[in-house]
Amino acid sequence: MEMVLQLDTSQKFKSLGVEMLDENVSTGGARRARFGGIKQRIGSSEVISNRDIQKQHDDHATKKKSAGDEAHAAATKAGKSPMEAETARNRAHREYEKAQKKLREAQDHEVSMAQAQLKNAKDNITKIQKKLGKKEKNIPAWVQAKITDTEHNTSAAATHEQKTYTQFCEVAAWQRSAGKNKEGGLNEKGRKSYEAENPGSDLKAPSKKVGNPRRASFCARMKGMKSKLTSKKTANDPDSRINKSLRAWNC
């Protein structure tokens, strides 16, 4: 007999070891899990895709399993007992986790390392400037080449960081108040902004017409999200984004 195990959403995600995430988004304190390849629309303001997060989780699990299987196979080939082979598998799993932890820690310190390197570079440049002085004279070719490389490399890095910072600061209108309707959902500017970032999407203004399939779909989706993914405080707040969106669609 086929048995189906029913778990509530939160319990299922926790059993899979996937971190639950509470975030304040355009609808208020919407609760969502970092799991799956499902796109969820929050109000008519946000679409969340977690496929990339799930892919990272799957890749990590696959590589960890592969490391354990290789250690188990090597131990078995060497004539070790099943228990010893299983111990080798578990040891490989722990070593893999340690290696990943060190990698994450190294990535976490990238900024501090870069700052230290820039400080050293600045100190060295100051020393060179003092040694050169202001009086014209011949400079060894290799020194001139290093100075030229330093100027070129730091200029390229500075230009790249400025572009990255500018792009980061340019938040799309649909994610800002400028693109949101005070009565709920997005205004025309916000809808156009979202469509520009998500080719193929076609957002429409809210409709209160009974029988409209778009309205029926939106109301069903948002009511489910309000009951399952929204905090009690936000759900009871008449001025929360999710309740404003429901009113805008006459749900």
KOLVO-978198 format. One record per residue (C-alpha): residue number from 1; residue in one letter; x negated, y, z negated. Coordinates in steps of 0.02 Angstrom, whole numbers. Example, Ala and Ser with C-alpha at 12.3 -4.5 7.8 and 13.67 -1.06 7.14 Angstrom:
# KOLVO-978198
<atom i="1" aa="A" xx="-615" yy="-225" zz="-390"/>
<atom i="2" aa="S" xx="-684" yy="-53" zz="-357"/>
# end
This chain:
# KOLVO-978198
<atom i="1" aa="M" xx="0" yy="0" zz="0"/>
<atom i="2" aa="E" xx="-68" yy="168" zz="49"/>
<atom i="3" aa="M" xx="-82" yy="286" zz="-99"/>
<atom i="4" aa="V" xx="-91" yy="474" zz="-82"/>
<atom i="5" aa="L" xx="-169" yy="571" zz="-224"/>
<atom i="6" aa="Q" xx="-91" yy="741" zz="-250"/>
<atom i="7" aa="L" xx="-204" yy="874" zz="-327"/>
<atom i="8" aa="D" xx="-171" yy="1058" zz="-351"/>
<atom i="9" aa="T" xx="-282" yy="1170" zz="-246"/>
<atom i="10" aa="S" xx="-394" yy="1228" zz="-388"/>
<atom i="11" aa="Q" xx="-421" yy="1052" zz="-456"/>
<atom i="12" aa="K" xx="-462" yy="982" zz="-284"/>
<atom i="13" aa="F" xx="-593" yy="1115" zz="-249"/>
<atom i="14" aa="K" xx="-672" yy="1093" zz="-421"/>
<atom i="15" aa="S" xx="-680" yy="904" zz="-397"/>
<atom i="16" aa="L" xx="-778" yy="935" zz="-237"/>
<atom i="17" aa="G" xx="-898" yy="1047" zz="-329"/>
<atom i="18" aa="V" xx="-851" yy="1199" zz="-227"/>
<atom i="19" aa="E" xx="-857" yy="1364" zz="-319"/>
<atom i="20" aa="M" xx="-694" yy="1456" zz="-339"/>
<atom i="21" aa="L" xx="-703" yy="1640" zz="-301"/>
<atom i="22" aa="D" xx="-598" yy="1782" zz="-372"/>
<atom i="23" aa="E" xx="-608" yy="1937" zz="-266"/>
<atom i="24" aa="N" xx="-515" yy="2100" zz="-256"/>
<atom i="25" aa="V" xx="-471" yy="2120" zz="-74"/>
<atom i="26" aa="S" xx="-347" yy="2229" zz="14"/>
<atom i="27" aa="T" xx="-202" yy="2138" zz="-67"/>
<atom i="28" aa="G" xx="-267" yy="2159" zz="-244"/>
<atom i="29" aa="G" xx="-345" yy="2019" zz="-346"/>
<atom i="30" aa="A" xx="-316" yy="1881" zz="-219"/>
<atom i="31" aa="R" xx="-388" yy="1713" zz="-270"/>
<atom i="32" aa="R" xx="-465" yy="1606" zz="-137"/>
<atom i="33" aa="A" xx="-582" yy="1456" zz="-127"/>
<atom i="34" aa="R" xx="-747" yy="1454" zz="-35"/>
<atom i="35" aa="F" xx="-695" yy="1300" zz="62"/>
<atom i="36" aa="G" xx="-635" yy="1238" zz="230"/>
<atom i="37" aa="G" xx="-620" yy="1303" zz="405"/>
<atom i="38" aa="I" xx="-450" yy="1381" zz="380"/>
<atom i="39" aa="K" xx="-418" yy="1563" zz="421"/>
<atom i="40" aa="Q" xx="-307" yy="1648" zz="294"/>
<atom i="41" aa="R" xx="-229" yy="1817" zz="326"/>
<atom i="42" aa="I" xx="-215" yy="1926" zz="171"/>
<atom i="43" aa="G" xx="-70" yy="2045" zz="199"/>
<atom i="44" aa="S" xx="-96" yy="2105" zz="375"/>
<atom i="45" aa="S" xx="-264" yy="2176" zz="323"/>
<atom i="46" aa="E" xx="-392" yy="2036" zz="310"/>
<atom i="47" aa="V" xx="-435" yy="1870" zz="390"/>
<atom i="48" aa="I" xx="-552" yy="1753" zz="296"/>
<atom i="49" aa="S" xx="-650" yy="1615" zz="382"/>
<atom i="50" aa="N" xx="-750" yy="1500" zz="268"/>
<atom i="51" aa="R" xx="-812" yy="1378" zz="401"/>
<atom i="52" aa="D" xx="-992" yy="1440" zz="384"/>
<atom i="53" aa="I" xx="-991" yy="1413" zz="195"/>
<atom i="54" aa="Q" xx="-925" yy="1236" zz="215"/>
<atom i="55" aa="K" xx="-1056" yy="1200" zz="349"/>
<atom i="56" aa="Q" xx="-1195" yy="1252" zz="229"/>
<atom i="57" aa="H" xx="-1120" yy="1139" zz="96"/>
<atom i="58" aa="D" xx="-1110" yy="992" zz="217"/>
<atom i="59" aa="D" xx="-1289" yy="1019" zz="281"/>
<atom i="60" aa="H" xx="-1355" yy="1021" zz="103"/>
<atom i="61" aa="A" xx="-1264" yy="860" zz="58"/>
<atom i="62" aa="T" xx="-1323" yy="774" zz="218"/>
<atom i="63" aa="K" xx="-1507" yy="819" zz="192"/>
<atom i="64" aa="K" xx="-1501" yy="768" zz="10"/>
<atom i="65" aa="K" xx="-1424" yy="600" zz="55"/>
<atom i="66" aa="S" xx="-1552" yy="575" zz="193"/>
<atom i="67" aa="A" xx="-1696" yy="606" zz="71"/>
<atom i="68" aa="G" xx="-1623" yy="478" zz="-50"/>
<atom i="69" aa="D" xx="-1592" yy="348" zz="86"/>
<atom i="70" aa="E" xx="-1771" yy="364" zz="149"/>
<atom i="71" aa="A" xx="-1841" yy="340" zz="-26"/>
<atom i="72" aa="H" xx="-1728" yy="190" zz="-55"/>
<atom i="73" aa="A" xx="-1779" yy="110" zz="110"/>
<atom i="74" aa="A" xx="-1964" yy="138" zz="73"/>
<atom i="75" aa="A" xx="-1948" yy="61" zz="-99"/>
<atom i="76" aa="T" xx="-1854" yy="-90" zz="-30"/>
<atom i="77" aa="K" xx="-1983" yy="-114" zz="107"/>
<atom i="78" aa="A" xx="-2120" yy="-110" zz="-25"/>
<atom i="79" aa="G" xx="-2036" yy="-257" zz="-114"/>
<atom i="80" aa="K" xx="-1959" yy="-159" zz="-258"/>
<atom i="81" aa="S" xx="-1806" yy="-225" zz="-348"/>
<atom i="82" aa="P" xx="-1634" yy="-152" zz="-310"/>
<atom i="83" aa="M" xx="-1638" yy="-57" zz="-475"/>
<atom i="84" aa="E" xx="-1810" yy="16" zz="-436"/>
<atom i="85" aa="A" xx="-1752" yy="63" zz="-261"/>
<atom i="86" aa="E" xx="-1601" yy="153" zz="-333"/>
<atom i="87" aa="T" xx="-1715" yy="243" zz="-457"/>
<atom i="88" aa="A" xx="-1821" yy="300" zz="-309"/>
<atom i="89" aa="R" xx="-1664" yy="365" zz="-223"/>
<atom i="90" aa="N" xx="-1613" yy="466" zz="-377"/>
<atom i="91" aa="R" xx="-1789" yy="533" zz="-396"/>
<atom i="92" aa="A" xx="-1787" yy="592" zz="-215"/>
<atom i="93" aa="H" xx="-1620" yy="679" zz="-245"/>
<atom i="94" aa="R" xx="-1693" yy="773" zz="-395"/>
<atom i="95" aa="E" xx="-1849" yy="822" zz="-299"/>
<atom i="96" aa="Y" xx="-1743" yy="886" zz="-155"/>
<atom i="97" aa="E" xx="-1639" yy="992" zz="-275"/>
<atom i="98" aa="K" xx="-1797" yy="1062" zz="-356"/>
<atom i="99" aa="A" xx="-1869" yy="1107" zz="-185"/>
<atom i="100" aa="Q" xx="-1707" yy="1195" zz="-136"/>
<atom i="101" aa="K" xx="-1705" yy="1290" zz="-301"/>
<atom i="102" aa="K" xx="-1884" yy="1352" zz="-273"/>
<atom i="103" aa="L" xx="-1836" yy="1406" zz="-98"/>
<atom i="104" aa="R" xx="-1686" yy="1504" zz="-163"/>
<atom i="105" aa="E" xx="-1792" yy="1586" zz="-297"/>
<atom i="106" aa="A" xx="-1922" yy="1636" zz="-168"/>
<atom i="107" aa="Q" xx="-1785" yy="1714" zz="-61"/>
<atom i="108" aa="D" xx="-1714" yy="1805" zz="-212"/>
<atom i="109" aa="H" xx="-1884" yy="1890" zz="-238"/>
<atom i="110" aa="E" xx="-1906" yy="1949" zz="-59"/>
<atom i="111" aa="V" xx="-1869" yy="2131" zz="-99"/>
<atom i="112" aa="S" xx="-1987" yy="2140" zz="-248"/>
<atom i="113" aa="M" xx="-2124" yy="2058" zz="-144"/>
<atom i="114" aa="A" xx="-2097" yy="2181" zz="-1"/>
<atom i="115" aa="Q" xx="-2100" yy="2328" zz="-122"/>
<atom i="116" aa="A" xx="-2265" yy="2266" zz="-196"/>
<atom i="117" aa="Q" xx="-2341" yy="2246" zz="-22"/>
<atom i="118" aa="L" xx="-2285" yy="2419" zz="30"/>
<atom i="119" aa="K" xx="-2360" yy="2494" zz="-128"/>
<atom i="120" aa="N" xx="-2527" yy="2408" zz="-91"/>
<atom i="121" aa="A" xx="-2520" yy="2470" zz="88"/>
<atom i="122" aa="K" xx="-2485" yy="2647" zz="29"/>
<atom i="123" aa="D" xx="-2630" yy="2640" zz="-95"/>
<atom i="124" aa="N" xx="-2747" yy="2576" zz="41"/>
<atom i="125" aa="I" xx="-2693" yy="2712" zz="162"/>
<atom i="126" aa="T" xx="-2728" yy="2844" zz="29"/>
<atom i="127" aa="K" xx="-2902" yy="2773" zz="2"/>
<atom i="128" aa="I" xx="-2939" yy="2773" zz="189"/>
<atom i="129" aa="Q" xx="-2877" yy="2953" zz="206"/>
<atom i="130" aa="K" xx="-2995" yy="3009" zz="68"/>
<atom i="131" aa="K" xx="-3144" yy="2918" zz="145"/>
<atom i="132" aa="L" xx="-3111" yy="2989" zz="319"/>
<atom i="133" aa="G" xx="-3092" yy="3167" zz="257"/>
<atom i="134" aa="K" xx="-3049" yy="3306" zz="381"/>
<atom i="135" aa="K" xx="-3214" yy="3325" zz="474"/>
<atom i="136" aa="E" xx="-3216" yy="3247" zz="648"/>
<atom i="137" aa="K" xx="-3333" yy="3097" zz="668"/>
<atom i="138" aa="N" xx="-3344" yy="2927" zz="750"/>
<atom i="139" aa="I" xx="-3240" yy="2787" zz="674"/>
<atom i="140" aa="P" xx="-3284" yy="2604" zz="702"/>
<atom i="141" aa="A" xx="-3174" yy="2529" zz="838"/>
<atom i="142" aa="W" xx="-3109" yy="2389" zz="728"/>
<atom i="143" aa="V" xx="-3055" yy="2515" zz="594"/>
<atom i="144" aa="Q" xx="-2966" yy="2621" zz="724"/>
<atom i="145" aa="A" xx="-2879" yy="2465" zz="790"/>
<atom i="146" aa="K" xx="-2819" yy="2416" zz="616"/>
<atom i="147" aa="I" xx="-2753" yy="2591" zz="584"/>
<atom i="148" aa="T" xx="-2661" yy="2588" zz="751"/>
<atom i="149" aa="D" xx="-2585" yy="2418" zz="711"/>
<atom i="150" aa="T" xx="-2529" yy="2479" zz="539"/>
<atom i="151" aa="E" xx="-2444" yy="2632" zz="612"/>
<atom i="152" aa="H" xx="-2358" yy="2528" zz="747"/>
<atom i="153" aa="N" xx="-2298" yy="2391" zz="627"/>
<atom i="154" aa="T" xx="-2233" yy="2507" zz="491"/>
<atom i="155" aa="S" xx="-2145" yy="2614" zz="621"/>
<atom i="156" aa="A" xx="-2058" yy="2461" zz="695"/>
<atom i="157" aa="A" xx="-2005" yy="2399" zz="522"/>
<atom i="158" aa="A" xx="-1940" yy="2571" zz="471"/>
<atom i="159" aa="T" xx="-1839" yy="2589" zz="631"/>
<atom i="160" aa="H" xx="-1764" yy="2414" zz="610"/>
<atom i="161" aa="E" xx="-1715" yy="2445" zz="429"/>
<atom i="162" aa="Q" xx="-1634" yy="2611" zz="473"/>
<atom i="163" aa="K" xx="-1529" yy="2528" zz="608"/>
<atom i="164" aa="T" xx="-1480" yy="2387" zz="490"/>
<atom i="165" aa="Y" xx="-1432" yy="2511" zz="353"/>
<atom i="166" aa="T" xx="-1329" yy="2615" zz="475"/>
<atom i="167" aa="Q" xx="-1236" yy="2461" zz="538"/>
<atom i="168" aa="F" xx="-1205" yy="2406" zz="358"/>
<atom i="169" aa="C" xx="-1132" yy="2574" zz="311"/>
<atom i="170" aa="E" xx="-1017" yy="2580" zz="462"/>
<atom i="171" aa="V" xx="-873" yy="2481" zz="387"/>
<atom i="172" aa="A" xx="-731" yy="2448" zz="509"/>
<atom i="173" aa="A" xx="-574" yy="2553" zz="487"/>
<atom i="174" aa="W" xx="-464" yy="2401" zz="448"/>
<atom i="175" aa="Q" xx="-570" yy="2373" zz="292"/>
<atom i="176" aa="R" xx="-556" yy="2553" zz="234"/>
<atom i="177" aa="S" xx="-411" yy="2661" zz="175"/>
<atom i="178" aa="A" xx="-418" yy="2753" zz="342"/>
<atom i="179" aa="G" xx="-351" yy="2597" zz="428"/>
<atom i="180" aa="K" xx="-221" yy="2549" zz="298"/>
<atom i="181" aa="N" xx="-40" yy="2600" zz="291"/>
<atom i="182" aa="K" xx="9" yy="2674" zz="123"/>
<atom i="183" aa="E" xx="170" yy="2574" zz="133"/>
<atom i="184" aa="G" xx="76" yy="2410" zz="159"/>
<atom i="185" aa="G" xx="-23" yy="2322" zz="294"/>
<atom i="186" aa="L" xx="-126" yy="2411" zz="427"/>
<atom i="187" aa="N" xx="-88" yy="2568" zz="525"/>
<atom i="188" aa="E" xx="-119" yy="2582" zz="712"/>
<atom i="189" aa="K" xx="-301" yy="2632" zz="687"/>
<atom i="190" aa="G" xx="-331" yy="2484" zz="573"/>
<atom i="191" aa="R" xx="-250" yy="2361" zz="695"/>
<atom i="192" aa="K" xx="-355" yy="2424" zz="841"/>
<atom i="193" aa="S" xx="-511" yy="2415" zz="732"/>
<atom i="194" aa="Y" xx="-474" yy="2235" zz="684"/>
<atom i="195" aa="E" xx="-438" yy="2184" zz="864"/>
<atom i="196" aa="A" xx="-604" yy="2262" zz="919"/>
<atom i="197" aa="E" xx="-699" yy="2154" zz="792"/>
<atom i="198" aa="N" xx="-597" yy="1999" zz="829"/>
<atom i="199" aa="P" xx="-573" yy="1978" zz="1018"/>
<atom i="200" aa="G" xx="-415" yy="1884" zz="1062"/>
<atom i="201" aa="S" xx="-317" yy="1944" zz="910"/>
<atom i="202" aa="D" xx="-158" yy="2042" zz="937"/>
<atom i="203" aa="L" xx="-92" yy="2125" zz="780"/>
<atom i="204" aa="K" xx="78" yy="2208" zz="788"/>
<atom i="205" aa="A" xx="165" yy="2334" zz="676"/>
<atom i="206" aa="P" xx="277" yy="2261" zz="539"/>
<atom i="207" aa="S" xx="451" yy="2210" zz="595"/>
<atom i="208" aa="K" xx="604" yy="2202" zz="483"/>
<atom i="209" aa="K" xx="714" yy="2124" zz="616"/>
<atom i="210" aa="V" xx="799" yy="1965" zz="553"/>
<atom i="211" aa="G" xx="767" yy="1820" zz="671"/>
<atom i="212" aa="N" xx="599" yy="1886" zz="730"/>
<atom i="213" aa="P" xx="482" yy="1733" zz="729"/>
<atom i="214" aa="R" xx="333" yy="1844" zz="685"/>
<atom i="215" aa="R" xx="425" yy="1909" zz="533"/>
<atom i="216" aa="A" xx="476" yy="1734" zz="478"/>
<atom i="217" aa="S" xx="297" yy="1671" zz="496"/>
<atom i="218" aa="F" xx="223" yy="1819" zz="403"/>
<atom i="219" aa="C" xx="347" yy="1809" zz="260"/>
<atom i="220" aa="A" xx="321" yy="1622" zz="237"/>
<atom i="221" aa="R" xx="133" yy="1642" zz="238"/>
<atom i="222" aa="M" xx="128" yy="1790" zz="121"/>
<atom i="223" aa="K" xx="254" yy="1720" zz="-4"/>
<atom i="224" aa="G" xx="150" yy="1562" zz="-16"/>
<atom i="225" aa="M" xx="-7" yy="1664" zz="-40"/>
<atom i="226" aa="K" xx="75" yy="1770" zz="-174"/>
<atom i="227" aa="S" xx="129" yy="1618" zz="-274"/>
<atom i="228" aa="K" xx="-32" yy="1516" zz="-254"/>
<atom i="229" aa="L" xx="-179" yy="1633" zz="-221"/>
<atom i="230" aa="T" xx="-132" yy="1795" zz="-307"/>
<atom i="231" aa="S" xx="-159" yy="1834" zz="-491"/>
<atom i="232" aa="K" xx="-5" yy="1858" zz="-600"/>
<atom i="233" aa="K" xx="-52" yy="2040" zz="-632"/>
<atom i="234" aa="T" xx="-61" yy="2078" zz="-445"/>
<atom i="235" aa="A" xx="96" yy="1979" zz="-405"/>
<atom i="236" aa="N" xx="195" yy="2078" zz="-534"/>
<atom i="237" aa="D" xx="125" yy="2247" zz="-480"/>
<atom i="238" aa="P" xx="252" yy="2330" zz="-362"/>
<atom i="239" aa="D" xx="114" yy="2441" zz="-292"/>
<atom i="240" aa="S" xx="-8" yy="2299" zz="-250"/>
<atom i="241" aa="R" xx="-55" yy="2280" zz="-67"/>
<atom i="242" aa="I" xx="29" yy="2110" zz="-54"/>
<atom i="243" aa="N" xx="196" yy="2173" zz="-122"/>
<atom i="244" aa="K" xx="188" yy="2327" zz="-10"/>
<atom i="245" aa="S" xx="159" yy="2213" zz="140"/>
<atom i="246" aa="L" xx="307" yy="2104" zz="91"/>
<atom i="247" aa="R" xx="419" yy="2258" zz="80"/>
<atom i="248" aa="A" xx="353" yy="2325" zz="246"/>
<atom i="249" aa="W" xx="413" yy="2163" zz="328"/>
<atom i="250" aa="N" xx="573" yy="2157" zz="223"/>
<atom i="251" aa="C" xx="527" yy="1985" zz="156"/>
# end
